[in-house]
Amino acid sequence: MTKRDSIDTRKGISNAQTMFGISDIASDNHIRNMLDKITPNSFKKVYEIILDKLSYYLLIYILKKSVYFLFVIF
C-alpha cells in the first residue's frame, strides 16, 4: 500500500475523486515509468513557450508597477 492509498483509506475518498470525478488514479511508480520513456528534449519547446509567456507577463507586471510608482512619487 502506498502513502496515497493509506491517506485515501483513512479519509474515504481523494480530492481527485471528489473535485474532478477521477475514478482510477495512477500510482507514483506508474507515472514515473510512463515519463521515463519520454526524452527531456521532448519538453524543450513547451518549456520555451511557457518561459516566454511568463517572462512577458512578468515584464508587463513590472512596467505597470513602475508606472504606478512614478505617478505616486510625482
N, CA, C and O atoms as a CHARMM CRD file, in Angstrom:
* protein
*
  296
    1    1 MET  N      0.84100  -1.18200   0.00000 PROA 1      0.00000
    2    1 MET  CA     0.00000   0.00000   0.00000 PROA 1      0.00000
    3    1 MET  C      0.88800   1.24900   0.00000 PROA 1      0.00000
    4    1 MET  O      1.80100   1.38000   0.81500 PROA 1      0.00000
    5    2 THR  N      0.60200   2.14900  -0.92000 PROA 2      0.00000
    6    2 THR  CA     1.37000   3.38500  -0.99800 PROA 2      0.00000
    7    2 THR  C      0.82900   4.39300   0.00800 PROA 2      0.00000
    8    2 THR  O     -0.23900   4.20500   0.59000 PROA 2      0.00000
    9    3 LYS  N      1.59000   5.46300   0.19500 PROA 3      0.00000
   10    3 LYS  CA     1.16300   6.51600   1.11700 PROA 3      0.00000
   11    3 LYS  C     -0.17000   7.10900   0.66700 PROA 3      0.00000
   12    3 LYS  O     -1.04700   7.39100   1.48400 PROA 3      0.00000
   13    4 ARG  N     -0.30800   7.29200  -0.65200 PROA 4      0.00000
   14    4 ARG  CA    -1.55500   7.84400  -1.19000 PROA 4      0.00000
   15    4 ARG  C     -2.72900   6.93200  -0.86600 PROA 4      0.00000
   16    4 ARG  O     -3.79900   7.40000  -0.47800 PROA 4      0.00000
   17    5 ASP  N     -2.52400   5.61200  -1.02900 PROA 5      0.00000
   18    5 ASP  CA    -3.59500   4.65900  -0.73500 PROA 5      0.00000
   19    5 ASP  C     -4.00000   4.70100   0.72300 PROA 5      0.00000
   20    5 ASP  O     -5.18500   4.61900   1.04800 PROA 5      0.00000
   21    6 SER  N     -3.00400   4.82900   1.61500 PROA 6      0.00000
   22    6 SER  CA    -3.32300   4.86200   3.03300 PROA 6      0.00000
   23    6 SER  C     -4.08100   6.13400   3.40000 PROA 6      0.00000
   24    6 SER  O     -4.96800   6.10100   4.25300 PROA 6      0.00000
   25    7 ILE  N     -3.74000   7.24800   2.76900 PROA 7      0.00000
   26    7 ILE  CA    -4.46200   8.50000   3.02100 PROA 7      0.00000
   27    7 ILE  C     -5.89600   8.37000   2.51000 PROA 7      0.00000
   28    7 ILE  O     -6.84300   8.76300   3.19100 PROA 7      0.00000
   29    8 ASP  N     -6.04800   7.80900   1.29500 PROA 8      0.00000
   30    8 ASP  CA    -7.38400   7.62300   0.73200 PROA 8      0.00000
   31    8 ASP  C     -8.23400   6.73000   1.62200 PROA 8      0.00000
   32    8 ASP  O     -9.42300   6.98300   1.81100 PROA 8      0.00000
   33    9 THR  N     -7.62500   5.69300   2.16500 PROA 9      0.00000
   34    9 THR  CA    -8.36300   4.75600   3.01400 PROA 9      0.00000
   35    9 THR  C     -8.83300   5.44200   4.29500 PROA 9      0.00000
   36    9 THR  O     -9.96700   5.23800   4.72800 PROA 9      0.00000
   37   10 ARG  N     -7.96500   6.25700   4.90500 PROA 10     0.00000
   38   10 ARG  CA    -8.33900   6.95100   6.13100 PROA 10     0.00000
   39   10 ARG  C     -9.45500   7.96300   5.87800 PROA 10     0.00000
   40   10 ARG  O    -10.40300   8.05300   6.65900 PROA 10     0.00000
   41   11 LYS  N     -9.34500   8.70900   4.80700 PROA 11     0.00000
   42   11 LYS  CA   -10.31100   9.75800   4.51000 PROA 11     0.00000
   43   11 LYS  C    -11.54400   9.21600   3.79200 PROA 11     0.00000
   44   11 LYS  O    -12.61600   9.81800   3.85600 PROA 11     0.00000
   45   12 GLY  N    -11.39900   8.10200   3.12100 PROA 12     0.00000
   46   12 GLY  CA   -12.52400   7.51700   2.41100 PROA 12     0.00000
   47   12 GLY  C    -12.53900   7.82000   0.92900 PROA 12     0.00000
   48   12 GLY  O    -12.99900   6.99700   0.13700 PROA 12     0.00000
   49   13 ILE  N    -12.04500   8.99100   0.53300 PROA 13     0.00000
   50   13 ILE  CA   -12.04400   9.37700  -0.88500 PROA 13     0.00000
   51   13 ILE  C    -10.99400  10.46500  -1.08400 PROA 13     0.00000
   52   13 ILE  O    -10.70400  11.22700  -0.16100 PROA 13     0.00000
   53   14 SER  N    -10.42800  10.53900  -2.28100 PROA 14     0.00000
   54   14 SER  CA    -9.37200  11.52900  -2.53500 PROA 14     0.00000
   55   14 SER  C     -9.95600  12.80400  -3.13600 PROA 14     0.00000
   56   14 SER  O    -11.09300  12.81100  -3.60700 PROA 14     0.00000
   57   15 ASN  N     -9.17400  13.87900  -3.11700 PROA 15     0.00000
   58   15 ASN  CA    -9.60600  15.13800  -3.72100 PROA 15     0.00000
   59   15 ASN  C     -9.84500  14.98100  -5.21500 PROA 15     0.00000
   60   15 ASN  O    -10.77000  15.57500  -5.76800 PROA 15     0.00000
   61   16 ALA  N     -9.01100  14.18200  -5.86500 PROA 16     0.00000
   62   16 ALA  CA    -9.17500  13.97800  -7.31000 PROA 16     0.00000
   63   16 ALA  C    -10.53100  13.36200  -7.61300 PROA 16     0.00000
   64   16 ALA  O    -11.16000  13.67600  -8.62400 PROA 16     0.00000
   65   17 GLN  N    -10.96400  12.49700  -6.74000 PROA 17     0.00000
   66   17 GLN  CA   -12.27200  11.87300  -6.95200 PROA 17     0.00000
   67   17 GLN  C    -13.40900  12.84600  -6.67700 PROA 17     0.00000
   68   17 GLN  O    -14.36300  12.91000  -7.45200 PROA 17     0.00000
   69   18 THR  N    -13.32600  13.59500  -5.60100 PROA 18     0.00000
   70   18 THR  CA   -14.42800  14.49600  -5.25300 PROA 18     0.00000
   71   18 THR  C    -14.46400  15.72500  -6.15400 PROA 18     0.00000
   72   18 THR  O    -15.54500  16.15400  -6.55800 PROA 18     0.00000
   73   19 MET  N    -13.31800  16.29500  -6.47600 PROA 19     0.00000
   74   19 MET  CA   -13.29200  17.53700  -7.23700 PROA 19     0.00000
   75   19 MET  C    -13.43200  17.32700  -8.74200 PROA 19     0.00000
   76   19 MET  O    -14.10700  18.10000  -9.42200 PROA 19     0.00000
   77   20 PHE  N    -12.78800  16.27600  -9.25900 PROA 20     0.00000
   78   20 PHE  CA   -12.72500  16.10600 -10.70700 PROA 20     0.00000
   79   20 PHE  C    -13.41800  14.83900 -11.20500 PROA 20     0.00000
   80   20 PHE  O    -13.49300  14.61900 -12.41400 PROA 20     0.00000
   81   21 GLY  N    -13.91700  14.01900 -10.31500 PROA 21     0.00000
   82   21 GLY  CA   -14.61000  12.80600 -10.71500 PROA 21     0.00000
   83   21 GLY  C    -13.70700  11.72500 -11.28500 PROA 21     0.00000
   84   21 GLY  O    -14.16500  10.87000 -12.04400 PROA 21     0.00000
   85   22 ILE  N    -12.42700  11.75300 -10.92700 PROA 22     0.00000
   86   22 ILE  CA   -11.47600  10.75200 -11.41600 PROA 22     0.00000
   87   22 ILE  C    -11.65000   9.48700 -10.58100 PROA 22     0.00000
   88   22 ILE  O    -11.59000   9.53000  -9.35300 PROA 22     0.00000
   89   23 SER  N    -11.86500   8.36700 -11.25600 PROA 23     0.00000
   90   23 SER  CA   -12.12100   7.13700 -10.50300 PROA 23     0.00000
   91   23 SER  C    -10.84700   6.32800 -10.25800 PROA 23     0.00000
   92   23 SER  O    -10.63400   5.83800  -9.14900 PROA 23     0.00000
   93   24 ASP  N    -10.00900   6.18300 -11.26900 PROA 24     0.00000
   94   24 ASP  CA    -8.76400   5.41800 -11.11600 PROA 24     0.00000
   95   24 ASP  C     -7.57300   6.35800 -11.19400 PROA 24     0.00000
   96   24 ASP  O     -7.36200   7.02400 -12.20700 PROA 24     0.00000
   97   25 ILE  N     -6.79900   6.40900 -10.12300 PROA 25     0.00000
   98   25 ILE  CA    -5.64200   7.29800 -10.06200 PROA 25     0.00000
   99   25 ILE  C     -4.37900   6.45900 -10.17900 PROA 25     0.00000
  100   25 ILE  O     -4.19200   5.49800  -9.43300 PROA 25     0.00000
  101   26 ALA  N     -3.51300   6.82700 -11.11900 PROA 26     0.00000
  102   26 ALA  CA    -2.27000   6.08500 -11.32800 PROA 26     0.00000
  103   26 ALA  C     -1.33600   6.27600 -10.13200 PROA 26     0.00000
  104   26 ALA  O     -1.31700   7.33300  -9.50100 PROA 26     0.00000
  105   27 SER  N     -0.57100   5.24000  -9.83900 PROA 27     0.00000
  106   27 SER  CA     0.39300   5.32600  -8.73200 PROA 27     0.00000
  107   27 SER  C      1.61200   6.13000  -9.16900 PROA 27     0.00000
  108   27 SER  O      1.83200   6.35200 -10.36000 PROA 27     0.00000
  109   28 ASP  N      2.39500   6.55800  -8.19400 PROA 28     0.00000
  110   28 ASP  CA     3.62100   7.30300  -8.49200 PROA 28     0.00000
  111   28 ASP  C      4.54000   6.50400  -9.40600 PROA 28     0.00000
  112   28 ASP  O      5.08100   7.03800 -10.37300 PROA 28     0.00000
  113   29 ASN  N      4.71100   5.23700  -9.10000 PROA 29     0.00000
  114   29 ASN  CA     5.60400   4.40500  -9.90200 PROA 29     0.00000
  115   29 ASN  C      5.11000   4.26400 -11.33700 PROA 29     0.00000
  116   29 ASN  O      5.91400   4.27400 -12.26900 PROA 29     0.00000
  117   30 HSD  N      3.82900   4.13700 -11.52300 PROA 30     0.00000
  118   30 HSD  CA     3.28100   4.02200 -12.87500 PROA 30     0.00000
  119   30 HSD  C      3.54800   5.29400 -13.67400 PROA 30     0.00000
  120   30 HSD  O      3.93900   5.23000 -14.83900 PROA 30     0.00000
  121   31 ILE  N      3.33700   6.44300 -13.04900 PROA 31     0.00000
  122   31 ILE  CA     3.59000   7.72100 -13.73100 PROA 31     0.00000
  123   31 ILE  C      5.07000   7.86100 -14.05100 PROA 31     0.00000
  124   31 ILE  O      5.42100   8.30200 -15.14600 PROA 31     0.00000
  125   32 ARG  N      5.94700   7.49400 -13.11800 PROA 32     0.00000
  126   32 ARG  CA     7.39600   7.55200 -13.38100 PROA 32     0.00000
  127   32 ARG  C      7.78300   6.65800 -14.55500 PROA 32     0.00000
  128   32 ARG  O      8.57300   7.05500 -15.41100 PROA 32     0.00000
  129   33 ASN  N      7.22000   5.44400 -14.59100 PROA 33     0.00000
  130   33 ASN  CA     7.53500   4.51700 -15.68200 PROA 33     0.00000
  131   33 ASN  C      7.09200   5.08000 -17.02900 PROA 33     0.00000
  132   33 ASN  O      7.78700   4.91000 -18.03000 PROA 33     0.00000
  133   34 MET  N      5.95800   5.73900 -17.06000 PROA 34     0.00000
  134   34 MET  CA     5.49400   6.33800 -18.31300 PROA 34     0.00000
  135   34 MET  C      6.38300   7.50700 -18.72500 PROA 34     0.00000
  136   34 MET  O      6.71200   7.64700 -19.90300 PROA 34     0.00000
  137   35 LEU  N      6.77800   8.35100 -17.76400 PROA 35     0.00000
  138   35 LEU  CA     7.59800   9.51600 -18.08100 PROA 35     0.00000
  139   35 LEU  C      9.03800   9.14300 -18.42100 PROA 35     0.00000
  140   35 LEU  O      9.70500   9.87400 -19.15400 PROA 35     0.00000
  141   36 ASP  N      9.52600   8.02300 -17.90200 PROA 36     0.00000
  142   36 ASP  CA    10.89000   7.58800 -18.21200 PROA 36     0.00000
  143   36 ASP  C     11.09000   7.34300 -19.69700 PROA 36     0.00000
  144   36 ASP  O     12.21600   7.42900 -20.18600 PROA 36     0.00000
  145   37 LYS  N     10.03500   7.04300 -20.41600 PROA 37     0.00000
  146   37 LYS  CA    10.12100   6.75400 -21.84600 PROA 37     0.00000
  147   37 LYS  C     10.25100   8.01800 -22.69100 PROA 37     0.00000
  148   37 LYS  O     10.59800   7.94700 -23.86900 PROA 37     0.00000
  149   38 ILE  N      9.97100   9.17300 -22.08900 PROA 38     0.00000
  150   38 ILE  CA     9.99300  10.44100 -22.81100 PROA 38     0.00000
  151   38 ILE  C     11.34400  11.11600 -22.61800 PROA 38     0.00000
  152   38 ILE  O     11.83600  11.23200 -21.49500 PROA 38     0.00000
  153   39 THR  N     11.94000  11.55900 -23.71900 PROA 39     0.00000
  154   39 THR  CA    13.23500  12.23200 -23.62400 PROA 39     0.00000
  155   39 THR  C     13.04400  13.67100 -23.15000 PROA 39     0.00000
  156   39 THR  O     12.01400  14.28100 -23.43800 PROA 39     0.00000
  157   40 PRO  N     14.00600  14.21300 -22.43900 PROA 40     0.00000
  158   40 PRO  CA    13.90200  15.59900 -21.97100 PROA 40     0.00000
  159   40 PRO  C     13.73500  16.60000 -23.12000 PROA 40     0.00000
  160   40 PRO  O     13.08100  17.62900 -22.95500 PROA 40     0.00000
  161   41 ASN  N     14.32200  16.30200 -24.27800 PROA 41     0.00000
  162   41 ASN  CA    14.19200  17.21300 -25.42300 PROA 41     0.00000
  163   41 ASN  C     12.74500  17.35200 -25.89200 PROA 41     0.00000
  164   41 ASN  O     12.39200  18.33800 -26.53800 PROA 41     0.00000
  165   42 SER  N     11.91900  16.37500 -25.57200 PROA 42     0.00000
  166   42 SER  CA    10.50500  16.44300 -25.94400 PROA 42     0.00000
  167   42 SER  C      9.80100  17.61100 -25.25300 PROA 42     0.00000
  168   42 SER  O      8.82100  18.14200 -25.77500 PROA 42     0.00000
  169   43 PHE  N     10.28600  18.00000 -24.11200 PROA 43     0.00000
  170   43 PHE  CA     9.66600  19.07900 -23.34000 PROA 43     0.00000
  171   43 PHE  C     10.25500  20.45100 -23.66800 PROA 43     0.00000
  172   43 PHE  O      9.73200  21.47100 -23.21900 PROA 43     0.00000
  173   44 LYS  N     11.32700  20.48400 -24.44000 PROA 44     0.00000
  174   44 LYS  CA    12.05900  21.73000 -24.66300 PROA 44     0.00000
  175   44 LYS  C     11.18300  22.82400 -25.26500 PROA 44     0.00000
  176   44 LYS  O     11.18100  23.94900 -24.76500 PROA 44     0.00000
  177   45 LYS  N     10.44200  22.52200 -26.32400 PROA 45     0.00000
  178   45 LYS  CA     9.62800  23.53800 -26.99100 PROA 45     0.00000
  179   45 LYS  C      8.52000  24.05500 -26.07500 PROA 45     0.00000
  180   45 LYS  O      8.28000  25.26000 -26.00800 PROA 45     0.00000
  181   46 VAL  N      7.85300  23.15100 -25.37800 PROA 46     0.00000
  182   46 VAL  CA     6.78300  23.55100 -24.46000 PROA 46     0.00000
  183   46 VAL  C      7.35500  24.41500 -23.34700 PROA 46     0.00000
  184   46 VAL  O      6.76200  25.42800 -22.97500 PROA 46     0.00000
  185   47 TYR  N      8.51200  24.01600 -22.81300 PROA 47     0.00000
  186   47 TYR  CA     9.17400  24.78200 -21.76300 PROA 47     0.00000
  187   47 TYR  C      9.50100  26.19000 -22.24600 PROA 47     0.00000
  188   47 TYR  O      9.28200  27.16300 -21.52500 PROA 47     0.00000
  189   48 GLU  N     10.02300  26.30000 -23.46200 PROA 48     0.00000
  190   48 GLU  CA    10.37700  27.61000 -24.00900 PROA 48     0.00000
  191   48 GLU  C      9.15600  28.50000 -24.18700 PROA 48     0.00000
  192   48 GLU  O      9.21400  29.69800 -23.90900 PROA 48     0.00000
  193   49 ILE  N      8.04600  27.92300 -24.65100 PROA 49     0.00000
  194   49 ILE  CA     6.81600  28.69100 -24.82900 PROA 49     0.00000
  195   49 ILE  C      6.32200  29.21000 -23.47700 PROA 49     0.00000
  196   49 ILE  O      5.97200  30.38300 -23.34800 PROA 49     0.00000
  197   50 ILE  N      6.29500  28.34200 -22.48400 PROA 50     0.00000
  198   50 ILE  CA     5.83700  28.73700 -21.15000 PROA 50     0.00000
  199   50 ILE  C      6.75800  29.80200 -20.56200 PROA 50     0.00000
  200   50 ILE  O      6.28700  30.78300 -19.98600 PROA 50     0.00000
  201   51 LEU  N      8.04800  29.61500 -20.70500 PROA 51     0.00000
  202   51 LEU  CA     9.01000  30.58700 -20.19100 PROA 51     0.00000
  203   51 LEU  C      8.84400  31.93700 -20.87400 PROA 51     0.00000
  204   51 LEU  O      8.90600  32.97300 -20.21200 PROA 51     0.00000
  205   52 ASP  N      8.63400  31.94100 -22.19600 PROA 52     0.00000
  206   52 ASP  CA     8.41600  33.19500 -22.91700 PROA 52     0.00000
  207   52 ASP  C      7.16400  33.91300 -22.41700 PROA 52     0.00000
  208   52 ASP  O      7.18000  35.12400 -22.20000 PROA 52     0.00000
  209   53 LYS  N      6.08700  33.16300 -22.23600 PROA 53     0.00000
  210   53 LYS  CA     4.83500  33.76900 -21.75600 PROA 53     0.00000
  211   53 LYS  C      5.00900  34.33600 -20.35200 PROA 53     0.00000
  212   53 LYS  O      4.57500  35.45400 -20.07500 PROA 53     0.00000
  213   54 LEU  N      5.64200  33.57000 -19.46500 PROA 54     0.00000
  214   54 LEU  CA     5.85500  34.05300 -18.09500 PROA 54     0.00000
  215   54 LEU  C      6.74700  35.27900 -18.07400 PROA 54     0.00000
  216   54 LEU  O      6.49400  36.22000 -17.32200 PROA 54     0.00000
  217   55 SER  N      7.78400  35.27400 -18.89100 PROA 55     0.00000
  218   55 SER  CA     8.69100  36.42500 -18.95800 PROA 55     0.00000
  219   55 SER  C      7.94800  37.66200 -19.43600 PROA 55     0.00000
  220   55 SER  O      8.13600  38.75500 -18.90000 PROA 55     0.00000
  221   56 TYR  N      7.10100  37.48400 -20.44900 PROA 56     0.00000
  222   56 TYR  CA     6.32300  38.59800 -20.99000 PROA 56     0.00000
  223   56 TYR  C      5.40200  39.18400 -19.91600 PROA 56     0.00000
  224   56 TYR  O      5.37300  40.39700 -19.70900 PROA 56     0.00000
  225   57 TYR  N      4.65500  38.31700 -19.24000 PROA 57     0.00000
  226   57 TYR  CA     3.72000  38.80300 -18.22700 PROA 57     0.00000
  227   57 TYR  C      4.43400  39.39400 -17.01900 PROA 57     0.00000
  228   57 TYR  O      3.92400  40.32400 -16.39500 PROA 57     0.00000
  229   58 LEU  N      5.59500  38.87300 -16.68700 PROA 58     0.00000
  230   58 LEU  CA     6.38000  39.45700 -15.60000 PROA 58     0.00000
  231   58 LEU  C      6.86500  40.84800 -15.99400 PROA 58     0.00000
  232   58 LEU  O      6.84100  41.77000 -15.17900 PROA 58     0.00000
  233   59 LEU  N      7.30300  40.99800 -17.23400 PROA 59     0.00000
  234   59 LEU  CA     7.74500  42.30900 -17.71300 PROA 59     0.00000
  235   59 LEU  C      6.59400  43.31300 -17.67800 PROA 59     0.00000
  236   59 LEU  O      6.77200  44.44700 -17.23300 PROA 59     0.00000
  237   60 ILE  N      5.41800  42.90200 -18.14500 PROA 60     0.00000
  238   60 ILE  CA     4.24600  43.78500 -18.11000 PROA 60     0.00000
  239   60 ILE  C      3.91500  44.16900 -16.66500 PROA 60     0.00000
  240   60 ILE  O      3.62100  45.33100 -16.38300 PROA 60     0.00000
  241   61 TYR  N      3.96200  43.20900 -15.76500 PROA 61     0.00000
  242   61 TYR  CA     3.67700  43.47300 -14.35200 PROA 61     0.00000
  243   61 TYR  C      4.66800  44.49500 -13.79000 PROA 61     0.00000
  244   61 TYR  O      4.27100  45.43600 -13.10200 PROA 61     0.00000
  245   62 ILE  N      5.94000  44.31000 -14.07900 PROA 62     0.00000
  246   62 ILE  CA     6.97600  45.22600 -13.57500 PROA 62     0.00000
  247   62 ILE  C      6.77400  46.62800 -14.14800 PROA 62     0.00000
  248   62 ILE  O      6.90300  47.62100 -13.43200 PROA 62     0.00000
  249   63 LEU  N      6.45700  46.70400 -15.44000 PROA 63     0.00000
  250   63 LEU  CA     6.23700  48.01300 -16.05800 PROA 63     0.00000
  251   63 LEU  C      5.02500  48.72000 -15.45100 PROA 63     0.00000
  252   63 LEU  O      5.07000  49.92500 -15.20300 PROA 63     0.00000
  253   64 LYS  N      3.96000  47.98600 -15.21300 PROA 64     0.00000
  254   64 LYS  CA     2.76500  48.58800 -14.61000 PROA 64     0.00000
  255   64 LYS  C      3.07700  49.11600 -13.21300 PROA 64     0.00000
  256   64 LYS  O      2.66200  50.21600 -12.84900 PROA 64     0.00000
  257   65 LYS  N      3.80700  48.32800 -12.43900 PROA 65     0.00000
  258   65 LYS  CA     4.15900  48.76100 -11.07900 PROA 65     0.00000
  259   65 LYS  C      5.07300  49.98000 -11.12700 PROA 65     0.00000
  260   65 LYS  O      4.95600  50.87700 -10.29100 PROA 65     0.00000
  261   66 SER  N      5.97900  50.01700 -12.09900 PROA 66     0.00000
  262   66 SER  CA     6.90100  51.14900 -12.22100 PROA 66     0.00000
  263   66 SER  C      6.15300  52.41900 -12.58000 PROA 66     0.00000
  264   66 SER  O      6.42400  53.48000 -12.01700 PROA 66     0.00000
  265   67 VAL  N      5.21800  52.32200 -13.51000 PROA 67     0.00000
  266   67 VAL  CA     4.42900  53.49000 -13.90400 PROA 67     0.00000
  267   67 VAL  C      3.60100  53.97800 -12.72600 PROA 67     0.00000
  268   67 VAL  O      3.54000  55.18200 -12.47400 PROA 67     0.00000
  269   68 TYR  N      2.96800  53.07000 -12.00500 PROA 68     0.00000
  270   68 TYR  CA     2.19000  53.44100 -10.82900 PROA 68     0.00000
  271   68 TYR  C      3.07600  54.12700  -9.79900 PROA 68     0.00000
  272   68 TYR  O      2.68200  55.13400  -9.21000 PROA 68     0.00000
  273   69 PHE  N      4.27300  53.58500  -9.58100 PROA 69     0.00000
  274   69 PHE  CA     5.21100  54.14500  -8.62400 PROA 69     0.00000
  275   69 PHE  C      5.59900  55.57300  -9.02800 PROA 69     0.00000
  276   69 PHE  O      5.68600  56.45800  -8.17600 PROA 69     0.00000
  277   70 LEU  N      5.83100  55.79600 -10.33000 PROA 70     0.00000
  278   70 LEU  CA     6.19800  57.11200 -10.80200 PROA 70     0.00000
  279   70 LEU  C      5.05700  58.12700 -10.59800 PROA 70     0.00000
  280   70 LEU  O      5.31100  59.27900 -10.24900 PROA 70     0.00000
  281   71 PHE  N      3.81500  57.70300 -10.81500 PROA 71     0.00000
  282   71 PHE  CA     2.67700  58.59200 -10.60400 PROA 71     0.00000
  283   71 PHE  C      2.52000  58.94500  -9.12900 PROA 71     0.00000
  284   71 PHE  O      2.14600  60.07000  -8.79800 PROA 71     0.00000
  285   72 VAL  N      2.79900  58.00600  -8.25600 PROA 72     0.00000
  286   72 VAL  CA     2.66600  58.25900  -6.82000 PROA 72     0.00000
  287   72 VAL  C      3.74600  59.22400  -6.35200 PROA 72     0.00000
  288   72 VAL  O      3.48400  60.10400  -5.53200 PROA 72     0.00000
  289   73 ILE  N      4.94500  59.06200  -6.86400 PROA 73     0.00000
  290   73 ILE  CA     6.06900  59.91300  -6.43000 PROA 73     0.00000
  291   73 ILE  C      5.87800  61.35200  -6.89800 PROA 73     0.00000
  292   73 ILE  O      6.09600  62.29200  -6.13500 PROA 73     0.00000
  293   74 PHE  N      5.47100  61.52000  -8.15000 PROA 74     0.00000
  294   74 PHE  CA     5.38300  62.86200  -8.71000 PROA 74     0.00000
  295   74 PHE  C      3.98900  63.31600  -8.58600 PROA 74     0.00000
  296   74 PHE  O      3.66400  64.43100  -8.99400 PROA 74     0.00000
